[in-house]
């Protein structure tokens, strides 16, 4: 049970910091007049919703978070012209989502494991 709490905090920290980053980026983009600022705010709200879902139901939230990260990675690789321009979204969006999703899945597994 001790490990489950550690994994829960680590997963929430990764997803929470990513959410805060995209929230601040969205606000600064709106203040600076960048067109994609509202999309960053919407994305940060969606990630906050995933964080709340994952905190309440770790297995379901972890599966959804990891699955959406893989779908986003496929989308970025298909839409962007080359792999070099896809590195930034892959590292700033998909990687933290996959890491936190897998950690939330581990939370569920560690909480059910008997020593």
MARDO-975602 format. One record per atom (N, C-alpha, C): z, x, y; residue number from 1; residue in three letters; atom name. Coordinates in steps of 0.001 Angstrom, whole numbers. Layout:
N
<up Z | east X | north Y | k NUM | r ALA | a CA>
...
***
This chain:
115
<up 0 | east 818 | north -1200 | k 1 | r UNK | a N>
<up 0 | east 0 | north 0 | k 1 | r UNK | a CA>
<up 0 | east 861 | north 1262 | k 1 | r UNK | a C>
<up 639 | east 2053 | north 1136 | k 2 | r UNK | a N>
<up 697 | east 2944 | north 2287 | k 2 | r UNK | a CA>
<up -698 | east 3413 | north 2678 | k 2 | r UNK | a C>
<up -1531 | east 3705 | north 1669 | k 3 | r UNK | a N>
<up -2882 | east 4160 | north 1947 | k 3 | r UNK | a CA>
<up -3729 | east 3050 | north 2555 | k 3 | r UNK | a C>
<up -3479 | east 1819 | north 2158 | k 4 | r UNK | a N>
<up -4253 | east 695 | north 2695 | k 4 | r UNK | a CA>
<up -4028 | east 562 | north 4201 | k 4 | r UNK | a C>
<up -2791 | east 736 | north 4642 | k 5 | r UNK | a N>
<up -2512 | east 659 | north 6077 | k 5 | r UNK | a CA>
<up -3169 | east 1806 | north 6843 | k 5 | r UNK | a C>
<up -3185 | east 2987 | north 6250 | k 6 | r UNK | a N>
<up -3825 | east 4135 | north 6886 | k 6 | r UNK | a CA>
<up -5325 | east 3907 | north 7014 | k 6 | r UNK | a C>
<up -5946 | east 3406 | north 5945 | k 7 | r UNK | a N>
<up -7376 | east 3123 | north 5981 | k 7 | r UNK | a CA>
<up -7698 | east 2013 | north 6977 | k 7 | r UNK | a C>
<up -6825 | east 1011 | north 7056 | k 8 | r UNK | a N>
<up -7040 | east -99 | north 7990 | k 8 | r UNK | a CA>
<up -7027 | east 399 | north 9432 | k 8 | r UNK | a C>
<up -6059 | east 1231 | north 9744 | k 9 | r UNK | a N>
<up -5955 | east 1754 | north 11108 | k 9 | r UNK | a CA>
<up -7144 | east 2661 | north 11420 | k 9 | r UNK | a C>
<up -7556 | east 3495 | north 10469 | k 10 | r UNK | a N>
<up -8696 | east 4388 | north 10690 | k 10 | r UNK | a CA>
<up -9983 | east 3592 | north 10897 | k 10 | r UNK | a C>
<up -10192 | east 2571 | north 10083 | k 11 | r UNK | a N>
<up -11402 | east 1756 | north 10209 | k 11 | r UNK | a CA>
<up -11413 | east 992 | north 11531 | k 11 | r UNK | a C>
<up -10267 | east 429 | north 11901 | k 12 | r UNK | a N>
<up -10183 | east -303 | north 13163 | k 12 | r UNK | a CA>
<up -10357 | east 633 | north 14352 | k 12 | r UNK | a C>
<up -9865 | east 1854 | north 14232 | k 13 | r UNK | a N>
<up -10009 | east 2825 | north 15308 | k 13 | r UNK | a CA>
<up -11473 | east 3217 | north 15503 | k 13 | r UNK | a C>
<up -12181 | east 3453 | north 14408 | k 14 | r UNK | a N>
<up -13597 | east 3832 | north 14510 | k 14 | r UNK | a CA>
<up -14404 | east 2697 | north 15130 | k 14 | r UNK | a C>
<up -14241 | east 1486 | north 14601 | k 15 | r UNK | a N>
<up -15010 | east 358 | north 15122 | k 15 | r UNK | a CA>
<up -14551 | east -32 | north 16529 | k 15 | r UNK | a C>
<up -13267 | east 74 | north 16809 | k 16 | r UNK | a N>
<up -12755 | east -260 | north 18137 | k 16 | r UNK | a CA>
<up -13239 | east 703 | north 19210 | k 16 | r UNK | a C>
<up -13240 | east 1996 | north 18911 | k 17 | r UNK | a N>
<up -13734 | east 2970 | north 19891 | k 17 | r UNK | a CA>
<up -15226 | east 2797 | north 20137 | k 17 | r UNK | a C>
<up -15973 | east 2468 | north 19089 | k 18 | r UNK | a N>
<up -17403 | east 2215 | north 19263 | k 18 | r UNK | a CA>
<up -17625 | east 964 | north 20110 | k 18 | r UNK | a C>
<up -16812 | east -44 | north 19886 | k 19 | r UNK | a N>
<up -16918 | east -1269 | north 20680 | k 19 | r UNK | a CA>
<up -16604 | east -1000 | north 22149 | k 19 | r UNK | a C>
<up -15570 | east -231 | north 22404 | k 20 | r UNK | a N>
<up -15200 | east 103 | north 23784 | k 20 | r UNK | a CA>
<up -16296 | east 925 | north 24454 | k 20 | r UNK | a C>
<up -16893 | east 1858 | north 23710 | k 21 | r UNK | a N>
<up -17988 | east 2660 | north 24263 | k 21 | r UNK | a CA>
<up -19140 | east 1765 | north 24702 | k 21 | r UNK | a C>
<up -19566 | east 830 | north 23835 | k 22 | r UNK | a N>
<up -20700 | east -23 | north 24180 | k 22 | r UNK | a CA>
<up -20346 | east -1034 | north 25262 | k 22 | r UNK | a C>
<up -19077 | east -1422 | north 25340 | k 23 | r UNK | a N>
<up -18644 | east -2308 | north 26424 | k 23 | r UNK | a CA>
<up -18753 | east -1594 | north 27766 | k 23 | r UNK | a C>
<up -18219 | east -380 | north 27851 | k 24 | r UNK | a N>
<up -18308 | east 385 | north 29094 | k 24 | r UNK | a CA>
<up -19747 | east 721 | north 29450 | k 24 | r UNK | a C>
<up -20549 | east 1063 | north 28453 | k 25 | r UNK | a N>
<up -21951 | east 1355 | north 28712 | k 25 | r UNK | a CA>
<up -22669 | east 122 | north 29237 | k 25 | r UNK | a C>
<up -22371 | east -1041 | north 28693 | k 26 | r UNK | a N>
<up -22983 | east -2275 | north 29176 | k 26 | r UNK | a CA>
<up -22584 | east -2603 | north 30602 | k 26 | r UNK | a C>
<up -21315 | east -2423 | north 30912 | k 27 | r UNK | a N>
<up -20837 | east -2693 | north 32272 | k 27 | r UNK | a CA>
<up -21475 | east -1712 | north 33267 | k 27 | r UNK | a C>
<up -21509 | east -437 | north 32917 | k 28 | r UNK | a N>
<up -22117 | east 550 | north 33810 | k 28 | r UNK | a CA>
<up -23622 | east 332 | north 33966 | k 28 | r UNK | a C>
<up -24292 | east -103 | north 32889 | k 29 | r UNK | a N>
<up -25716 | east -407 | north 32992 | k 29 | r UNK | a CA>
<up -25958 | east -1596 | north 33914 | k 29 | r UNK | a C>
<up -25105 | east -2612 | north 33830 | k 30 | r UNK | a N>
<up -25255 | east -3762 | north 34725 | k 30 | r UNK | a CA>
<up -25013 | east -3368 | north 36180 | k 30 | r UNK | a C>
<up -24002 | east -2545 | north 36406 | k 31 | r UNK | a N>
<up -23723 | east -2099 | north 37774 | k 31 | r UNK | a CA>
<up -24823 | east -1182 | north 38301 | k 31 | r UNK | a C>
<up -25458 | east -432 | north 37411 | k 32 | r UNK | a N>
<up -26520 | east 479 | north 37817 | k 32 | r UNK | a CA>
<up -27894 | east -162 | north 37870 | k 32 | r UNK | a C>
<up -27996 | east -1396 | north 37448 | k 33 | r UNK | a N>
<up -29269 | east -2086 | north 37501 | k 33 | r UNK | a CA>
<up -30190 | east -1828 | north 36318 | k 33 | r UNK | a C>
<up -29661 | east -1314 | north 35219 | k 34 | r UNK | a N>
<up -30470 | east -1063 | north 34027 | k 34 | r UNK | a CA>
<up -30675 | east -2385 | north 33297 | k 34 | r UNK | a C>
<up -31893 | east -2599 | north 32815 | k 35 | r UNK | a N>
<up -32241 | east -3895 | north 32238 | k 35 | r UNK | a CA>
<up -31516 | east -4196 | north 30926 | k 35 | r UNK | a C>
<up -31205 | east -3212 | north 30120 | k 36 | r UNK | a N>
<up -30606 | east -3448 | north 28815 | k 36 | r UNK | a CA>
<up -29100 | east -3582 | north 28822 | k 36 | r UNK | a C>
<up -28496 | east -3675 | north 29976 | k 37 | r UNK | a N>
<up -27037 | east -3735 | north 30066 | k 37 | r UNK | a CA>
<up -26444 | east -4960 | north 29410 | k 37 | r UNK | a C>
<up -27090 | east -6099 | north 29556 | k 38 | r UNK | a N>
<up -26560 | east -7324 | north 28964 | k 38 | r UNK | a CA>
<up -26624 | east -7265 | north 27444 | k 38 | r UNK | a C>
<up -27631 | east -6582 | north 26903 | k 39 | r UNK | a N>
<up -27715 | east -6433 | north 25450 | k 39 | r UNK | a CA>
<up -26582 | east -5562 | north 24914 | k 39 | r UNK | a C>
<up -26190 | east -4548 | north 25676 | k 40 | r UNK | a N>
<up -25052 | east -3726 | north 25268 | k 40 | r UNK | a CA>
<up -23758 | east -4522 | north 25288 | k 40 | r UNK | a C>
<up -23604 | east -5409 | north 26258 | k 41 | r UNK | a N>
<up -22413 | east -6259 | north 26299 | k 41 | r UNK | a CA>
<up -22384 | east -7235 | north 25122 | k 41 | r UNK | a C>
<up -23525 | east -7813 | north 24804 | k 42 | r UNK | a N>
<up -23608 | east -8724 | north 23667 | k 42 | r UNK | a CA>
<up -23307 | east -7969 | north 22377 | k 42 | r UNK | a C>
<up -23843 | east -6763 | north 22256 | k 43 | r UNK | a N>
<up -23589 | east -5957 | north 21075 | k 43 | r UNK | a CA>
<up -22110 | east -5606 | north 20951 | k 43 | r UNK | a C>
<up -21463 | east -5288 | north 22063 | k 44 | r UNK | a N>
<up -20036 | east -4955 | north 22007 | k 44 | r UNK | a CA>
<up -19198 | east -6177 | north 21636 | k 44 | r UNK | a C>
<up -19589 | east -7352 | north 22099 | k 45 | r UNK | a N>
<up -18869 | east -8562 | north 21711 | k 45 | r UNK | a CA>
<up -19054 | east -8869 | north 20226 | k 45 | r UNK | a C>
<up -20252 | east -8636 | north 19717 | k 46 | r UNK | a N>
<up -20493 | east -8839 | north 18284 | k 46 | r UNK | a CA>
<up -19661 | east -7860 | north 17455 | k 46 | r UNK | a C>
<up -19563 | east -6632 | north 17928 | k 47 | r UNK | a N>
<up -18751 | east -5649 | north 17199 | k 47 | r UNK | a CA>
<up -17265 | east -5992 | north 17271 | k 47 | r UNK | a C>
<up -16821 | east -6556 | north 18388 | k 48 | r UNK | a N>
<up -15429 | east -6991 | north 18485 | k 48 | r UNK | a CA>
<up -15166 | east -8140 | north 17508 | k 48 | r UNK | a C>
<up -16139 | east -9028 | north 17364 | k 49 | r UNK | a N>
<up -16001 | east -10109 | north 16380 | k 49 | r UNK | a CA>
<up -15944 | east -9567 | north 14956 | k 49 | r UNK | a C>
<up -16766 | east -8567 | north 14670 | k 50 | r UNK | a N>
<up -16713 | east -7935 | north 13351 | k 50 | r UNK | a CA>
<up -15367 | east -7250 | north 13121 | k 50 | r UNK | a C>
<up -14820 | east -6669 | north 14165 | k 51 | r UNK | a N>
<up -13521 | east -6015 | north 14049 | k 51 | r UNK | a CA>
<up -12433 | east -7035 | north 13733 | k 51 | r UNK | a C>
<up -12456 | east -8164 | north 14417 | k 52 | r UNK | a N>
<up -11458 | east -9203 | north 14141 | k 52 | r UNK | a CA>
<up -11607 | east -9780 | north 12731 | k 52 | r UNK | a C>
<up -12843 | east -10014 | north 12316 | k 53 | r UNK | a N>
<up -13081 | east -10515 | north 10966 | k 53 | r UNK | a CA>
<up -12618 | east -9506 | north 9927 | k 53 | r UNK | a C>
<up -12928 | east -8246 | north 10156 | k 54 | r UNK | a N>
<up -12547 | east -7205 | north 9203 | k 54 | r UNK | a CA>
<up -11036 | east -7007 | north 9158 | k 54 | r UNK | a C>
<up -10373 | east -7219 | north 10268 | k 55 | r UNK | a N>
<up -8917 | east -7068 | north 10286 | k 55 | r UNK | a CA>
<up -8244 | east -8184 | north 9491 | k 55 | r UNK | a C>
<up -8794 | east -9393 | north 9576 | k 56 | r UNK | a N>
<up -8214 | east -10524 | north 8851 | k 56 | r UNK | a CA>
<up -8596 | east -10517 | north 7375 | k 56 | r UNK | a C>
<up -9885 | east -10276 | north 7088 | k 57 | r UNK | a N>
<up -10394 | east -10276 | north 5717 | k 57 | r UNK | a CA>
<up -11181 | east -8988 | north 5515 | k 57 | r UNK | a C>
<up -10497 | east -7984 | north 4987 | k 58 | r UNK | a N>
<up -11044 | east -6626 | north 4953 | k 58 | r UNK | a CA>
<up -12310 | east -6520 | north 4104 | k 58 | r UNK | a C>
<up -12323 | east -7126 | north 2935 | k 59 | r UNK | a N>
<up -13485 | east -6981 | north 2063 | k 59 | r UNK | a CA>
<up -14713 | east -7659 | north 2653 | k 59 | r UNK | a C>
<up -14576 | east -8883 | north 3086 | k 60 | r UNK | a N>
<up -15707 | east -9613 | north 3667 | k 60 | r UNK | a CA>
<up -16204 | east -8931 | north 4941 | k 60 | r UNK | a C>
<up -15292 | east -8564 | north 5816 | k 61 | r UNK | a N>
<up -15675 | east -7885 | north 7052 | k 61 | r UNK | a CA>
<up -16307 | east -6532 | north 6809 | k 61 | r UNK | a C>
<up -15792 | east -5791 | north 5837 | k 62 | r UNK | a N>
<up -16356 | east -4489 | north 5518 | k 62 | r UNK | a CA>
<up -17761 | east -4594 | north 4953 | k 62 | r UNK | a C>
<up -17985 | east -5575 | north 4082 | k 63 | r UNK | a N>
<up -19315 | east -5763 | north 3518 | k 63 | r UNK | a CA>
<up -20300 | east -6174 | north 4601 | k 63 | r UNK | a C>
<up -19912 | east -7104 | north 5452 | k 64 | r UNK | a N>
<up -20808 | east -7561 | north 6521 | k 64 | r UNK | a CA>
<up -21104 | east -6432 | north 7502 | k 64 | r UNK | a C>
<up -20082 | east -5665 | north 7872 | k 65 | r UNK | a N>
<up -20267 | east -4567 | north 8822 | k 65 | r UNK | a CA>
<up -21200 | east -3497 | north 8262 | k 65 | r UNK | a C>
<up -20974 | east -3084 | north 7030 | k 66 | r UNK | a N>
<up -21822 | east -2059 | north 6421 | k 66 | r UNK | a CA>
<up -23248 | east -2579 | north 6223 | k 66 | r UNK | a C>
<up -23389 | east -3834 | north 5811 | k 67 | r UNK | a N>
<up -24711 | east -4415 | north 5604 | k 67 | r UNK | a CA>
<up -25486 | east -4501 | north 6922 | k 67 | r UNK | a C>
<up -24836 | east -4950 | north 7985 | k 68 | r UNK | a N>
<up -25507 | east -5022 | north 9284 | k 68 | r UNK | a CA>
<up -25897 | east -3638 | north 9801 | k 68 | r UNK | a C>
<up -25081 | east -2633 | north 9518 | k 69 | r UNK | a N>
<up -25420 | east -1273 | north 9937 | k 69 | r UNK | a CA>
<up -26666 | east -774 | north 9215 | k 69 | r UNK | a C>
<up -26780 | east -1078 | north 7943 | k 70 | r UNK | a N>
<up -27969 | east -663 | north 7191 | k 70 | r UNK | a CA>
<up -29199 | east -1410 | north 7703 | k 70 | r UNK | a C>
<up -29062 | east -2693 | north 7978 | k 71 | r UNK | a N>
<up -30181 | east -3479 | north 8524 | k 71 | r UNK | a CA>
<up -30599 | east -2922 | north 9888 | k 71 | r UNK | a C>
<up -29630 | east -2588 | north 10741 | k 72 | r UNK | a N>
<up -29955 | east -1991 | north 12041 | k 72 | r UNK | a CA>
<up -30635 | east -637 | north 11890 | k 72 | r UNK | a C>
<up -30208 | east 168 | north 10921 | k 73 | r UNK | a N>
<up -30838 | east 1472 | north 10701 | k 73 | r UNK | a CA>
<up -32292 | east 1297 | north 10281 | k 73 | r UNK | a C>
<up -32556 | east 349 | north 9409 | k 74 | r UNK | a N>
<up -33935 | east 69 | north 8998 | k 74 | r UNK | a CA>
<up -34746 | east -421 | north 10193 | k 74 | r UNK | a C>
<up -34158 | east -1295 | north 10994 | k 75 | r UNK | a N>
<up -34846 | east -1822 | north 12181 | k 75 | r UNK | a CA>
<up -35208 | east -699 | north 13152 | k 75 | r UNK | a C>
<up -34249 | east 179 | north 13448 | k 76 | r UNK | a N>
<up -34520 | east 1272 | north 14386 | k 76 | r UNK | a CA>
<up -35585 | east 2215 | north 13853 | k 76 | r UNK | a C>
<up -35601 | east 2448 | north 12558 | k 77 | r UNK | a N>
<up -36626 | east 3332 | north 11995 | k 77 | r UNK | a CA>
<up -38000 | east 2691 | north 12014 | k 77 | r UNK | a C>
<up -38068 | east 1382 | north 11925 | k 78 | r UNK | a N>
<up -39361 | east 713 | north 11941 | k 78 | r UNK | a CA>
<up -39890 | east 483 | north 13352 | k 78 | r UNK | a C>
<up -39013 | east 193 | north 14296 | k 79 | r UNK | a N>
<up -39435 | east -172 | north 15644 | k 79 | r UNK | a CA>
<up -39724 | east 1047 | north 16519 | k 79 | r UNK | a C>
<up -38876 | east 2049 | north 16444 | k 80 | r UNK | a N>
<up -39043 | east 3209 | north 17311 | k 80 | r UNK | a CA>
<up -40201 | east 4076 | north 16811 | k 80 | r UNK | a C>
<up -40901 | east 4751 | north 17730 | k 81 | r UNK | a N>
<up -42145 | east 5428 | north 17359 | k 81 | r UNK | a CA>
<up -41987 | east 6592 | north 16380 | k 81 | r UNK | a C>
<up -40903 | east 7351 | north 16481 | k 82 | r UNK | a N>
<up -40702 | east 8456 | north 15540 | k 82 | r UNK | a CA>
<up -39216 | east 8592 | north 15236 | k 82 | r UNK | a C>
<up -38912 | east 9381 | north 14211 | k 83 | r UNK | a N>
<up -37526 | east 9519 | north 13779 | k 83 | r UNK | a CA>
<up -36676 | east 10238 | north 14816 | k 83 | r UNK | a C>
<up -37285 | east 11093 | north 15623 | k 84 | r UNK | a N>
<up -36518 | east 11812 | north 16642 | k 84 | r UNK | a CA>
<up -35947 | east 10879 | north 17695 | k 84 | r UNK | a C>
<up -36650 | east 9821 | north 18027 | k 85 | r UNK | a N>
<up -36110 | east 8861 | north 18994 | k 85 | r UNK | a CA>
<up -35143 | east 7884 | north 18340 | k 85 | r UNK | a C>
<up -35060 | east 7877 | north 17029 | k 86 | r UNK | a N>
<up -34141 | east 6983 | north 16331 | k 86 | r UNK | a CA>
<up -32785 | east 7632 | north 16062 | k 86 | r UNK | a C>
<up -32654 | east 8928 | north 16318 | k 87 | r UNK | a N>
<up -31383 | east 9597 | north 16047 | k 87 | r UNK | a CA>
<up -30240 | east 9041 | north 16892 | k 87 | r UNK | a C>
<up -30485 | east 8781 | north 18148 | k 88 | r UNK | a N>
<up -29414 | east 8315 | north 19034 | k 88 | r UNK | a CA>
<up -28871 | east 6961 | north 18594 | k 88 | r UNK | a C>
<up -29724 | east 5931 | north 18365 | k 89 | r UNK | a N>
<up -29146 | east 4675 | north 17889 | k 89 | r UNK | a CA>
<up -28513 | east 4791 | north 16506 | k 89 | r UNK | a C>
<up -29081 | east 5629 | north 15666 | k 90 | r UNK | a N>
<up -28505 | east 5784 | north 14334 | k 90 | r UNK | a CA>
<up -27115 | east 6406 | north 14390 | k 90 | r UNK | a C>
<up -26943 | east 7400 | north 15259 | k 91 | r UNK | a N>
<up -25648 | east 8073 | north 15338 | k 91 | r UNK | a CA>
<up -24622 | east 7309 | north 16167 | k 91 | r UNK | a C>
<up -25062 | east 6578 | north 17184 | k 92 | r UNK | a N>
<up -24111 | east 5884 | north 18055 | k 92 | r UNK | a CA>
<up -23822 | east 4451 | north 17626 | k 92 | r UNK | a C>
<up -24680 | east 3860 | north 16818 | k 93 | r UNK | a N>
<up -24468 | east 2478 | north 16400 | k 93 | r UNK | a CA>
<up -24231 | east 2397 | north 14898 | k 93 | r UNK | a C>
<up -25177 | east 2892 | north 14133 | k 94 | r UNK | a N>
<up -25155 | east 2660 | north 12689 | k 94 | r UNK | a CA>
<up -24085 | east 3476 | north 11965 | k 94 | r UNK | a C>
<up -23954 | east 4746 | north 12311 | k 95 | r UNK | a N>
<up -22987 | east 5596 | north 11608 | k 95 | r UNK | a CA>
<up -21543 | east 5101 | north 11735 | k 95 | r UNK | a C>
<up -21051 | east 4767 | north 12946 | k 96 | r UNK | a N>
<up -19683 | east 4253 | north 13016 | k 96 | r UNK | a CA>
<up -19504 | east 2915 | north 12302 | k 96 | r UNK | a C>
<up -20549 | east 2086 | north 12318 | k 97 | r UNK | a N>
<up -20435 | east 807 | north 11623 | k 97 | r UNK | a CA>
<up -20369 | east 1002 | north 10111 | k 97 | r UNK | a C>
<up -21163 | east 1912 | north 9580 | k 98 | r UNK | a N>
<up -21122 | east 2177 | north 8136 | k 98 | r UNK | a CA>
<up -19771 | east 2776 | north 7750 | k 98 | r UNK | a C>
<up -19297 | east 3726 | north 8531 | k 99 | r UNK | a N>
<up -18014 | east 4364 | north 8228 | k 99 | r UNK | a CA>
<up -16886 | east 3345 | north 8249 | k 99 | r UNK | a C>
<up -16832 | east 2512 | north 9281 | k 100 | r UNK | a N>
<up -15750 | east 1529 | north 9352 | k 100 | r UNK | a CA>
<up -15909 | east 454 | north 8281 | k 100 | r UNK | a C>
<up -17145 | east 47 | north 7988 | k 101 | r UNK | a N>
<up -17357 | east -935 | north 6930 | k 101 | r UNK | a CA>
<up -16876 | east -427 | north 5583 | k 101 | r UNK | a C>
<up -17205 | east 828 | north 5264 | k 102 | r UNK | a N>
<up -16752 | east 1399 | north 3998 | k 102 | r UNK | a CA>
<up -15233 | east 1593 | north 3975 | k 102 | r UNK | a C>
<up -14661 | east 1933 | north 5110 | k 103 | r UNK | a N>
<up -13197 | east 2051 | north 5164 | k 103 | r UNK | a CA>
<up -12519 | east 694 | north 4990 | k 103 | r UNK | a C>
<up -13085 | east -370 | north 5541 | k 104 | r UNK | a N>
<up -12503 | east -1695 | north 5335 | k 104 | r UNK | a CA>
<up -12633 | east -2132 | north 3872 | k 104 | r UNK | a C>
<up -13727 | east -1781 | north 3224 | k 105 | r UNK | a N>
<up -13859 | east -2065 | north 1792 | k 105 | r UNK | a CA>
<up -12803 | east -1281 | north 1009 | k 105 | r UNK | a C>
<up -12567 | east -47 | north 1413 | k 106 | r UNK | a N>
<up -11533 | east 766 | north 771 | k 106 | r UNK | a CA>
<up -10143 | east 182 | north 990 | k 106 | r UNK | a C>
<up -9905 | east -440 | north 2136 | k 107 | r UNK | a N>
<up -8622 | east -1090 | north 2411 | k 107 | r UNK | a CA>
<up -8357 | east -2166 | north 1364 | k 107 | r UNK | a C>
<up -9373 | east -2987 | north 1104 | k 108 | r UNK | a N>
<up -9199 | east -4051 | north 117 | k 108 | r UNK | a CA>
<up -8955 | east -3469 | north -1266 | k 108 | r UNK | a C>
<up -9690 | east -2423 | north -1611 | k 109 | r UNK | a N>
<up -9530 | east -1814 | north -2919 | k 109 | r UNK | a CA>
<up -8155 | east -1159 | north -3052 | k 109 | r UNK | a C>
<up -7701 | east -452 | north -2014 | k 110 | r UNK | a N>
<up -6415 | east 242 | north -2068 | k 110 | r UNK | a CA>
<up -5240 | east -736 | north -2083 | k 110 | r UNK | a C>
<up -5409 | east -1895 | north -1447 | k 111 | r UNK | a N>
<up -4312 | east -2863 | north -1436 | k 111 | r UNK | a CA>
<up -4173 | east -3573 | north -2783 | k 111 | r UNK | a C>
<up -5241 | east -3624 | north -3563 | k 112 | r UNK | a N>
<up -5174 | east -4272 | north -4876 | k 112 | r UNK | a CA>
<up -4871 | east -3291 | north -6006 | k 112 | r UNK | a C>
<up -4952 | east -2013 | north -5716 | k 113 | r UNK | a N>
<up -4708 | east -1002 | north -6728 | k 113 | r UNK | a CA>
<up -3220 | east -918 | north -7000 | k 113 | r UNK | a C>
<up -2880 | east -844 | north -8281 | k 114 | r UNK | a N>
<up -1461 | east -721 | north -8660 | k 114 | r UNK | a CA>
<up -1200 | east 693 | north -9142 | k 114 | r UNK | a C>
<up -110 | east 1237 | north -8676 | k 115 | r UNK | a N>
<up 246 | east 2616 | north -9078 | k 115 | r UNK | a CA>
<up 1136 | east 2601 | north -10287 | k 115 | r UNK | a C>
***
